[in-house]
Amino acid sequence: MAVKIIIIRHVPPEKEPEIRPILLQMRSLAHAQNGYISGETLINFDNPLERIVISSWKSIENWNDWLNNKQRINYQAQVERRS
């Protein structure tokens, strides 16, 4: 069964130039992950600091594999250090 995952990120405007390339690398890595279907990033019109990421996966197992991917964990840690 396919699943959709929703992630909410808060990106300070002064940090966006640092964070954006990391998020793009993470997205590129996700595209190559087994079970990845699609993804989109939305910016909250009322709060432009808020990003909503919606990704679709073939199964919850595929999502969990991605969640535990060592490269993804490394990218996520880089984003958190800069946020």
C-alpha positions as CSV (number, residue, x, y, z in Angstrom):
1,M,0.0,0.0,0.0
2,A,1.4,3.4,-1.0
3,V,1.9,6.0,1.8
4,K,2.3,9.8,1.8
5,I,4.7,11.4,4.3
6,I,4.3,15.0,5.4
7,I,7.3,16.8,6.9
8,I,7.1,20.4,8.2
9,R,10.4,22.4,8.2
10,H,11.1,25.9,9.5
11,V,13.8,27.5,7.5
12,P,15.1,30.9,8.8
13,P,15.6,33.2,5.7
14,E,19.2,34.0,6.6
15,K,20.0,30.2,6.7
16,E,18.2,29.3,3.4
17,P,21.4,29.8,1.2
18,E,23.2,27.2,3.4
19,I,20.3,24.8,3.8
20,R,18.9,24.8,0.3
21,P,21.8,22.8,-1.3
22,I,21.7,20.2,1.4
23,L,17.9,19.7,0.9
24,L,18.4,19.4,-2.9
25,Q,21.1,16.8,-2.3
26,M,18.7,15.0,0.1
27,R,15.9,15.1,-2.5
28,S,18.2,13.8,-5.2
29,L,19.2,10.9,-3.0
30,A,15.5,10.2,-2.2
31,H,14.7,10.0,-5.9
32,A,17.1,7.0,-6.2
33,Q,15.7,5.3,-3.1
34,N,13.8,2.0,-3.7
35,G,10.1,2.7,-3.4
36,Y,10.2,6.4,-3.9
37,I,7.2,7.6,-6.1
38,S,7.2,11.4,-5.9
39,G,7.7,14.4,-3.7
40,E,6.9,18.1,-3.6
41,T,7.9,21.0,-1.4
42,L,5.4,23.8,-0.6
43,I,5.9,27.2,1.0
44,N,3.3,28.3,3.5
45,F,1.9,31.6,2.0
46,D,1.0,32.9,5.5
47,N,4.4,31.9,7.0
48,P,7.1,31.8,4.4
49,L,9.6,30.3,6.9
50,E,7.5,27.1,6.9
51,R,8.2,24.5,4.2
52,I,5.9,21.5,3.8
53,V,7.4,18.4,2.2
54,I,5.1,15.7,0.9
55,S,6.5,12.5,-0.4
56,S,4.9,9.3,-1.7
57,W,6.3,5.9,-1.2
58,K,5.3,2.5,-2.4
59,S,5.2,1.1,1.1
60,I,5.8,2.1,4.7
61,E,8.8,-0.3,4.6
62,N,10.3,1.8,1.8
63,W,9.8,4.9,3.8
64,N,11.4,3.3,6.9
65,D,14.4,2.2,4.7
66,W,14.7,5.9,3.6
67,L,14.3,7.1,7.2
68,N,17.2,4.9,8.3
69,N,19.4,5.6,5.3
70,K,22.8,6.7,6.7
71,Q,23.3,9.4,4.0
72,R,19.8,10.9,4.7
73,I,20.6,10.9,8.4
74,N,23.8,12.8,7.7
75,Y,22.0,15.4,5.5
76,Q,19.3,15.8,8.1
77,A,21.9,16.4,10.8
78,Q,23.5,19.1,8.6
79,V,20.1,20.8,8.1
80,E,19.3,20.7,11.9
81,R,22.7,22.2,12.8
82,R,22.0,25.1,10.5
83,S,18.4,25.7,11.4
